[in-house]
Amino acid sequence: MTRPYEIALYNAEVRRLVYEGEHHRQYPDSWADTHYIEIEAENEAKATDKIKNKYPPDRGFVIERVQAL
């Protein structure tokens, strides 16, 4: 059975560039701020895996929090 999870994440590369007055070539400046995304998963670990597949850490995405709703 799945349940909803809220993931809080941002992009560290975008955040750094915006702080320096620059822009990321691929992602909008809004990724400097925390985004909240809801997903369905069986547990917190699977929710984290799903979000990492869609928003990979090697592209600068940082998960701040995973919370069951």
N, CA, C and O atoms as CSV, one atom per row, in Angstrom:
chain,resi,resn,atom,element,x,y,z
A,1,MET,N,N,0.839,-1.185,0.000
A,1,MET,CA,C,0.000,0.000,0.000
A,1,MET,C,C,0.882,1.246,0.000
A,1,MET,O,O,1.883,1.314,0.713
A,2,THR,N,N,0.500,2.212,-0.798
A,2,THR,CA,C,1.284,3.450,-0.849
A,2,THR,C,C,0.614,4.538,-0.024
A,2,THR,O,O,-0.567,4.467,0.313
A,3,ARG,N,N,1.409,5.532,0.280
A,3,ARG,CA,C,0.892,6.702,0.983
A,3,ARG,C,C,1.595,7.926,0.420
A,3,ARG,O,O,2.650,7.793,-0.200
A,4,PRO,N,N,1.039,9.110,0.619
A,4,PRO,CA,C,1.663,10.315,0.079
A,4,PRO,C,C,2.825,10.793,0.951
A,4,PRO,O,O,2.798,10.700,2.179
A,5,TYR,N,N,3.834,11.303,0.272
A,5,TYR,CA,C,4.995,11.906,0.932
A,5,TYR,C,C,5.233,13.268,0.312
A,5,TYR,O,O,5.043,13.466,-0.888
A,6,GLU,N,N,5.648,14.196,1.145
A,6,GLU,CA,C,6.047,15.515,0.658
A,6,GLU,C,C,7.568,15.599,0.736
A,6,GLU,O,O,8.169,15.359,1.783
A,7,ILE,N,N,8.174,15.944,-0.397
A,7,ILE,CA,C,9.620,16.066,-0.487
A,7,ILE,C,C,9.953,17.542,-0.647
A,7,ILE,O,O,9.399,18.221,-1.511
A,8,ALA,N,N,10.862,18.035,0.190
A,8,ALA,CA,C,11.357,19.407,0.074
A,8,ALA,C,C,12.757,19.333,-0.530
A,8,ALA,O,O,13.645,18.688,0.026
A,9,LEU,N,N,12.952,19.999,-1.677
A,9,LEU,CA,C,14.263,19.968,-2.306
A,9,LEU,C,C,14.548,21.261,-3.053
A,9,LEU,O,O,13.638,22.017,-3.393
A,10,TYR,N,N,15.837,21.499,-3.302
A,10,TYR,CA,C,16.297,22.658,-4.070
A,10,TYR,C,C,17.492,22.215,-4.892
A,10,TYR,O,O,17.962,21.084,-4.767
A,11,ASN,N,N,17.985,23.125,-5.740
A,11,ASN,CA,C,19.165,22.813,-6.539
A,11,ASN,C,C,20.323,23.677,-6.052
A,11,ASN,O,O,20.274,24.904,-6.141
A,12,ALA,N,N,21.359,23.030,-5.540
A,12,ALA,CA,C,22.506,23.735,-4.963
A,12,ALA,C,C,23.272,24.539,-6.010
A,12,ALA,O,O,23.768,25.625,-5.708
A,13,GLU,N,N,23.376,24.024,-7.235
A,13,GLU,CA,C,24.083,24.756,-8.290
A,13,GLU,C,C,23.347,26.044,-8.630
A,13,GLU,O,O,23.960,27.103,-8.762
A,14,VAL,N,N,22.025,25.948,-8.771
A,14,VAL,CA,C,21.219,27.131,-9.070
A,14,VAL,C,C,21.319,28.124,-7.920
A,14,VAL,O,O,21.472,29.324,-8.148
A,15,ARG,N,N,21.235,27.637,-6.696
A,15,ARG,CA,C,21.313,28.509,-5.516
A,15,ARG,C,C,22.628,29.283,-5.500
A,15,ARG,O,O,22.644,30.487,-5.244
A,16,ARG,N,N,23.733,28.583,-5.774
A,16,ARG,CA,C,25.047,29.239,-5.785
A,16,ARG,C,C,25.123,30.290,-6.893
A,16,ARG,O,O,25.593,31.404,-6.662
A,17,LEU,N,N,24.663,29.940,-8.088
A,17,LEU,CA,C,24.718,30.875,-9.214
A,17,LEU,C,C,23.849,32.105,-8.968
A,17,LEU,O,O,24.271,33.226,-9.252
A,18,VAL,N,N,22.651,31.909,-8.446
A,18,VAL,CA,C,21.764,33.042,-8.156
A,18,VAL,C,C,22.409,33.955,-7.119
A,18,VAL,O,O,22.339,35.178,-7.235
A,19,TYR,N,N,23.035,33.365,-6.111
A,19,TYR,CA,C,23.734,34.146,-5.086
A,19,TYR,C,C,24.841,34.995,-5.715
A,19,TYR,O,O,25.097,36.115,-5.275
A,20,GLU,N,N,25.496,34.454,-6.746
A,20,GLU,CA,C,26.576,35.166,-7.429
A,20,GLU,C,C,26.069,36.091,-8.535
A,20,GLU,O,O,26.866,36.722,-9.230
A,21,GLY,N,N,24.739,36.173,-8.701
A,21,GLY,CA,C,24.164,37.047,-9.717
A,21,GLY,C,C,24.150,36.437,-11.113
A,21,GLY,O,O,24.001,37.154,-12.102
A,22,GLU,N,N,24.304,35.138,-11.197
A,22,GLU,CA,C,24.328,34.427,-12.481
A,22,GLU,C,C,23.052,33.590,-12.633
A,22,GLU,O,O,22.190,33.566,-11.755
A,23,HIS,N,N,22.966,32.911,-13.771
A,23,HIS,CA,C,21.823,32.037,-14.045
A,23,HIS,C,C,22.329,30.680,-14.509
A,23,HIS,O,O,23.349,30.585,-15.192
A,24,HIS,N,N,21.615,29.645,-14.138
A,24,HIS,CA,C,21.938,28.286,-14.586
A,24,HIS,C,C,21.482,28.146,-16.037
A,24,HIS,O,O,20.444,28.687,-16.416
A,25,ARG,N,N,22.244,27.432,-16.838
A,25,ARG,CA,C,21.893,27.308,-18.255
A,25,ARG,C,C,20.707,26.372,-18.496
A,25,ARG,O,O,20.068,26.446,-19.545
A,26,GLN,N,N,20.408,25.495,-17.538
A,26,GLN,CA,C,19.342,24.516,-17.747
A,26,GLN,C,C,18.120,24.733,-16.851
A,26,GLN,O,O,16.989,24.530,-17.293
A,27,TYR,N,N,18.333,25.142,-15.600
A,27,TYR,CA,C,17.233,25.242,-14.645
A,27,TYR,C,C,16.911,26.700,-14.331
A,27,TYR,O,O,17.813,27.536,-14.271
A,28,PRO,N,N,15.622,27.011,-14.131
A,28,PRO,CA,C,15.240,28.383,-13.788
A,28,PRO,C,C,15.718,28.777,-12.388
A,28,PRO,O,O,15.977,27.923,-11.539
A,29,ASP,N,N,15.827,30.081,-12.171
A,29,ASP,CA,C,16.278,30.613,-10.882
A,29,ASP,C,C,15.411,30.141,-9.718
A,29,ASP,O,O,15.875,30.101,-8.579
A,30,SER,N,N,14.179,29.791,-9.988
A,30,SER,CA,C,13.276,29.362,-8.911
A,30,SER,C,C,13.798,28.133,-8.175
A,30,SER,O,O,13.411,27.884,-7.033
A,31,TRP,N,N,14.680,27.357,-8.826
A,31,TRP,CA,C,15.237,26.182,-8.159
A,31,TRP,C,C,16.226,26.551,-7.062
A,31,TRP,O,O,16.687,25.669,-6.338
A,32,ALA,N,N,16.560,27.818,-6.921
A,32,ALA,CA,C,17.385,28.257,-5.793
A,32,ALA,C,C,16.581,28.162,-4.495
A,32,ALA,O,O,17.149,28.027,-3.411
A,33,ASP,N,N,15.265,28.234,-4.617
A,33,ASP,CA,C,14.371,28.141,-3.464
A,33,ASP,C,C,13.883,26.702,-3.297
A,33,ASP,O,O,13.948,25.897,-4.226
A,34,THR,N,N,13.407,26.404,-2.127
A,34,THR,CA,C,12.887,25.071,-1.842
A,34,THR,C,C,11.582,24.830,-2.595
A,34,THR,O,O,10.679,25.666,-2.586
A,35,HIS,N,N,11.503,23.677,-3.243
A,35,HIS,CA,C,10.283,23.220,-3.906
A,35,HIS,C,C,9.697,22.084,-3.066
A,35,HIS,O,O,10.429,21.310,-2.449
A,36,TYR,N,N,8.380,21.999,-3.054
A,36,TYR,CA,C,7.687,20.940,-2.319
A,36,TYR,C,C,6.937,20.078,-3.326
A,36,TYR,O,O,6.082,20.564,-4.067
A,37,ILE,N,N,7.271,18.795,-3.340
A,37,ILE,CA,C,6.702,17.880,-4.317
A,37,ILE,C,C,6.062,16.710,-3.580
A,37,ILE,O,O,6.665,16.125,-2.679
A,38,GLU,N,N,4.835,16.374,-3.970
A,38,GLU,CA,C,4.138,15.231,-3.379
A,38,GLU,C,C,4.271,14.029,-4.295
A,38,GLU,O,O,4.083,14.136,-5.507
A,39,ILE,N,N,4.597,12.883,-3.708
A,39,ILE,CA,C,4.646,11.634,-4.462
A,39,ILE,C,C,4.030,10.522,-3.623
A,39,ILE,O,O,3.921,10.631,-2.402
A,40,GLU,N,N,3.636,9.467,-4.291
A,40,GLU,CA,C,3.106,8.277,-3.624
A,40,GLU,C,C,4.211,7.230,-3.574
A,40,GLU,O,O,4.892,6.992,-4.571
A,41,ALA,N,N,4.388,6.611,-2.423
A,41,ALA,CA,C,5.397,5.564,-2.279
A,41,ALA,C,C,5.009,4.638,-1.133
A,41,ALA,O,O,4.163,4.968,-0.301
A,42,GLU,N,N,5.648,3.469,-1.110
A,42,GLU,CA,C,5.361,2.481,-0.071
A,42,GLU,C,C,5.959,2.869,1.275
A,42,GLU,O,O,5.402,2.549,2.325
A,43,ASN,N,N,7.106,3.565,1.238
A,43,ASN,CA,C,7.756,3.997,2.476
A,43,ASN,C,C,8.691,5.169,2.173
A,43,ASN,O,O,8.843,5.570,1.020
A,44,GLU,N,N,9.309,5.705,3.211
A,44,GLU,CA,C,10.166,6.884,3.054
A,44,GLU,C,C,11.371,6.604,2.155
A,44,GLU,O,O,11.755,7.451,1.349
A,45,ALA,N,N,11.958,5.431,2.291
A,45,ALA,CA,C,13.126,5.083,1.470
A,45,ALA,C,C,12.758,5.036,-0.011
A,45,ALA,O,O,13.511,5.519,-0.857
A,46,LYS,N,N,11.609,4.457,-0.321
A,46,LYS,CA,C,11.187,4.384,-1.721
A,46,LYS,C,C,10.793,5.761,-2.244
A,46,LYS,O,O,11.002,6.058,-3.420
A,47,ALA,N,N,10.229,6.598,-1.388
A,47,ALA,CA,C,9.918,7.970,-1.788
A,47,ALA,C,C,11.205,8.716,-2.132
A,47,ALA,O,O,11.266,9.447,-3.120
A,48,THR,N,N,12.222,8.523,-1.310
A,48,THR,CA,C,13.520,9.160,-1.551
A,48,THR,C,C,14.133,8.653,-2.851
A,48,THR,O,O,14.659,9.443,-3.635
A,49,ASP,N,N,14.073,7.362,-3.084
A,49,ASP,CA,C,14.605,6.793,-4.332
A,49,ASP,C,C,13.893,7.364,-5.555
A,49,ASP,O,O,14.532,7.711,-6.549
A,50,LYS,N,N,12.569,7.460,-5.475
A,50,LYS,CA,C,11.795,7.999,-6.601
A,50,LYS,C,C,12.213,9.432,-6.913
A,50,LYS,O,O,12.408,9.790,-8.075
A,51,ILE,N,N,12.349,10.244,-5.879
A,51,ILE,CA,C,12.663,11.651,-6.105
A,51,ILE,C,C,14.094,11.810,-6.614
A,51,ILE,O,O,14.370,12.693,-7.425
A,52,LYS,N,N,15.007,10.955,-6.139
A,52,LYS,CA,C,16.396,11.013,-6.627
A,52,LYS,C,C,16.493,10.605,-8.092
A,52,LYS,O,O,17.358,11.099,-8.815
A,53,ASN,N,N,15.615,9.711,-8.535
A,53,ASN,CA,C,15.600,9.344,-9.951
A,53,ASN,C,C,15.138,10.502,-10.820
A,53,ASN,O,O,15.665,10.719,-11.911
A,54,LYS,N,N,14.153,11.241,-10.332
A,54,LYS,CA,C,13.617,12.364,-11.104
A,54,LYS,C,C,14.471,13.615,-10.963
A,54,LYS,O,O,14.603,14.385,-11.914
A,55,TYR,N,N,15.053,13.825,-9.786
A,55,TYR,CA,C,15.876,15.002,-9.493
A,55,TYR,C,C,17.217,14.517,-8.946
A,55,TYR,O,O,17.416,14.492,-7.731
A,56,PRO,N,N,18.139,14.132,-9.830
A,56,PRO,CA,C,19.390,13.484,-9.404
A,56,PRO,C,C,20.329,14.392,-8.609
A,56,PRO,O,O,20.533,15.552,-8.968
A,57,PRO,N,N,20.896,13.857,-7.533
A,57,PRO,CA,C,21.872,14.625,-6.748
A,57,PRO,C,C,23.078,15.069,-7.574
A,57,PRO,O,O,23.648,16.128,-7.312
A,58,ASP,N,N,23.471,14.271,-8.567
A,58,ASP,CA,C,24.636,14.660,-9.368
A,58,ASP,C,C,24.343,15.821,-10.315
A,58,ASP,O,O,25.242,16.308,-11.000
A,59,ARG,N,N,23.094,16.262,-10.354
A,59,ARG,CA,C,22.729,17.467,-11.105
A,59,ARG,C,C,22.448,18.637,-10.163
A,59,ARG,O,O,21.897,19.661,-10.566
A,60,GLY,N,N,22.836,18.461,-8.912
A,60,GLY,CA,C,22.751,19.554,-7.949
A,60,GLY,C,C,21.546,19.544,-7.034
A,60,GLY,O,O,21.420,20.423,-6.182
A,61,PHE,N,N,20.656,18.574,-7.184
A,61,PHE,CA,C,19.453,18.560,-6.354
A,61,PHE,C,C,19.760,18.034,-4.956
A,61,PHE,O,O,20.451,17.031,-4.781
A,62,VAL,N,N,19.223,18.744,-3.970
A,62,VAL,CA,C,19.454,18.419,-2.564
A,62,VAL,C,C,18.099,18.230,-1.883
A,62,VAL,O,O,17.242,19.113,-1.928
A,63,ILE,N,N,17.920,17.082,-1.261
A,63,ILE,CA,C,16.687,16.818,-0.513
A,63,ILE,C,C,16.857,17.376,0.893
A,63,ILE,O,O,17.778,17.001,1.618
A,64,GLU,N,N,15.961,18.273,1.264
A,64,GLU,CA,C,15.991,18.848,2.615
A,64,GLU,C,C,15.175,18.020,3.601
A,64,GLU,O,O,15.534,17.887,4.771
A,65,ARG,N,N,14.056,17.459,3.100
A,65,ARG,CA,C,13.161,16.746,4.015
A,65,ARG,C,C,12.245,15.808,3.234
A,65,ARG,O,O,11.830,16.109,2.115
A,66,VAL,N,N,11.944,14.688,3.838
A,66,VAL,CA,C,10.933,13.757,3.331
A,66,VAL,C,C,9.956,13.544,4.475
A,66,VAL,O,O,10.344,13.128,5.567
A,67,GLN,N,N,8.680,13.832,4.218
A,67,GLN,CA,C,7.690,13.749,5.295
A,67,GLN,C,C,6.441,13.030,4.807
A,67,GLN,O,O,5.897,13.352,3.750
A,68,ALA,N,N,5.997,12.062,5.582
A,68,ALA,CA,C,4.736,11.388,5.278
A,68,ALA,C,C,3.588,12.346,5.547
A,68,ALA,O,O,3.598,13.088,6.529
A,69,LEU,N,N,2.601,12.323,4.663
A,69,LEU,CA,C,1.432,13.196,4.842
A,69,LEU,C,C,0.264,12.423,5.432
A,69,LEU,O,O,-0.804,12.993,5.653
